[in-house]
Amino acid sequence: MTALKDGIQVSSRGTTLQVTALRDDVIRVRASHDGPLPEDASWAVLSAARETSIPVTPEPDGFQTKALLVAVSPDLRVTVSDLAGNVIQQDAAPIAWQGHAFTIAKQDHIDSHFFGLGDKTGPLDRAGEAFTLWNTDAFGWQESTDPLYKAIPWFIEDRDGRAFGMLLDNTFRTFFDFGRKDPHRYTVSAADGPVDYYLVYGPDPKHVVETYAWLTGPTPLPPLWTLGFQQSRYSYYPESRVREIAHHLRADHIPADAIYLDIDYQDHYRPFTVDRQRFPHFEQMISDLTKEHFHTVLIVDLHIANYPGHNYYPYDSGIAGDHFVKNPDGTVYTGAVWPGPAVFPDFTQQSTRKWFGTLYKNFVDDGIAGFWDDMNEPSIFNVATKTMPDDIVHRIDEPGFKPRTATHLEIHNVFGMENSRATHDGLLTLRPNERPFVLTRASYAGGQRYAATWTGDNSSTWNHLRLCIPQIVNLGLSGFGMTGADVGGFAGTPQTDLLTKWIEVAAFQPIDRDHTAVGTGDQEPWVGGPAAETIRRRFIEERYRLMPYLYTTAEEMSRTGLPINRPLFLEFPHATEDGHPLDLDAPSEFLVGSDLLVAPPPYFDELDKYVLALPSGPWYDYWTGQPVDSSKHILIQPELAKLPVYIRGGSIIPIAPLTQSTDERPVGPLTLRVYPGPSCHGDIYQDDGHTFNYLKGEFFRQHFTCERSGTGQIKVHLDAPEGTFKPWWSEIRIEAYGLPKLISKTILASAGAADITLN
């Protein structure tokens, strides 16, 4: 055993194991067999985090930090404990090697629960399940489908009220078995690549999520408009149809911020082109939509049509710059996708990403607001694997890596992430002071730094509405806080009531995009008649009223990594007597930020009453403001036009007057809804919604607190605002709930602190 300043290194039977401390609560484990340790490089972990280390206190069999005790047995099994002696994670066996493949086995427990791994289907808790991480085009996936679109080798283990995270930083095909094969152990394995993993200690689960963001980066602050309602389908064409959709949304007073154009706007499906037959006035259409406060998002797939000799600039310039991936014999690889034969940018080259980013210039100049990177698993037609051959050659020429070539087996899982990185960075170059919006289907750990995502090609079924909730929550725990599901379902035409209920639920999810497939029926909010449209409009309107709260939560996410949609256990880790996550008792419930709880039925197509599960403490009905007794056994009768939503006691929720888009300046006061309870507080954050000027101090942030006196008075304190940005309101209306009657008071907004008493 060799003591290191920040850990130890041990060798036994051909295996070299290095265990180091990045922080008191973050341990890194690296290992190799019959050779040196793998290259210290990562597509996922930020170099600033990866290169951090702390001095440790040596122990006879390991070392100690200020939070953890690490021990390594003679056969190289790692045990991590807290300083009270509680074992947090323990190897069940030494690392098992089979050629280039390896398996890491950890001791499992009957009361262990596992969360994360991105957009995998099934329950929120991964315990008892097994998964493969290999990015896959999975059109029409179902509950048993695996693998799916993203490879995020990160999970959180929760046991005995203590949370612990593990990130396996390996881009090859990986496998996670959470006690399915053997209930006494869970295993993490890979077909090839490095043993390089990070252990993150809580014990609070919020701290684990925040530390994962420290490792891989948080979701950036999105443009405000991306939190608005978004309308899409495969595909809106011709030009007149796009204008009709925009007009109908505005005429029916359905708030909306974005319209998407799928592949049929392109000339023969060739990326970075426009079909001038279908869109003869494309640039004018974009300009007109912008004037109507619609942000246009274009799909731009990564495959470039193999179309030489026709002045197709993406192909010609890519060939000239040697930017496409190669066959083993050095020729350019060609695969069939939407435009027919296509070639593929070699995104592991920094120069290729920079070149690819320049291709967006014309669209950016036209006023396109965002881009949608689809088909980037990468998806290939007419082959059984649905993707590139294993032996395709990529060239790694990237800061932090040694220049070398790699086969597709190594690069496949990061290909989509590097595609979205090229788009994101290209937009930053073209518009340096505008926050990019990129939506990607495939990604890897850390991909949240470059793009938002969605759950892929789901189906128009009640079951898929149910499944999208744990998918979105687990994506949030996996770094992707800006995410959503195709509202109404992609494959198929939804029943009228299904579309209604899905729009209700999506109003409280991070990305609210109504999208459907080619050949399906219309799926806009007005489809199904006036009664259905009225219900749907009401929930979309409520989303816009909640915009100050949503944007404040998004800003918190950009600093801490805490997602917009959260599981109950993230805010209430000790909500049950035996320490199990409360979410297991309420599989459909989720939080929006820290204070708003949405409680749909566990099965949307069942008509039976269901039990409401609330953490202990005061709660209020969001719609009525009335107190709810969380200690009582409350049964809820499902109703089409209603979605149960509750507010945590001790919250102050900012509400805006209704607008038809986030571009529109609200008219009227900012409303602060005060819900008395312990540690009563709230916040609001505002900025211009689209630039990086907030980094220069051009933002508005204000903190609120409240207390209830013995005489029943509500005293609200407004801290002095921070930042130089001037928000839209000149008055603040304060509404206090939980009293015999609603009490309100309107005051002038002040540049200083203020105290308001309501009685």
Secondary structure, DSSP 4 states (H G I P E B T S, - for coil): -EEETTEEEEEETTEEEEEEEEETTEEEEEEEESSPPPP---SSS-HHHHT-----EEETTEEE-SSEEEEE-TT--EEEEETTS-EEEEBSSPPEEETTEEEEEEE--TT-EEEESSS--S-S--TT-EEEE-----TT--TT--S-SEE--EEEEEETTEEEEEEE---S-EEEESSSS-TTEEEEEESSS-EEEEEEE-SSHHHHHHHHHHHH-PPPPPPGGGGSEEE--TT--SHHHHHHHHHHHHHTT----EEEE-GGGSGGG-TT---TTT-TTHHHHHHHHHHTT-EEEEE--S-EE--TTS--HHHHHHHHTT-B-B-TTSSBP-EEETTEEEE-B-TTBHHHHHHHHHTTHHHHHHT--EEEE-STTT--TTSTTSS--TT-EEEEB-TTS--EEEEHHHHHHHHHHHHHHHHHHHHHHHSTTB---EEESSEETTGGGT-EEE--S-BSSHHHHHHHHHHHHHHHHTT--SEE--BT-SBS---HHHHHHHHHHHTTSS-EEE---TTSPP-STTTT-HHHHHHHHHHHHHHHHTHHHHHHHHHHHHHH---SEE-HHHH-TT-STT---GGGG-TT-EEETTTEEE---SSTT--S-EE----SSEEEETTT--EEETTS--EE---TT---EEEETTEEEEE----SSTTSPP-SPEEEEEE--TT-EEEEEE--SSBSGGGGT--EEEEEEEEE-TTS-EEEEEPPPBSS---S-SEEEEEE-SSSS-EEEEEE--SS-EEEEE-
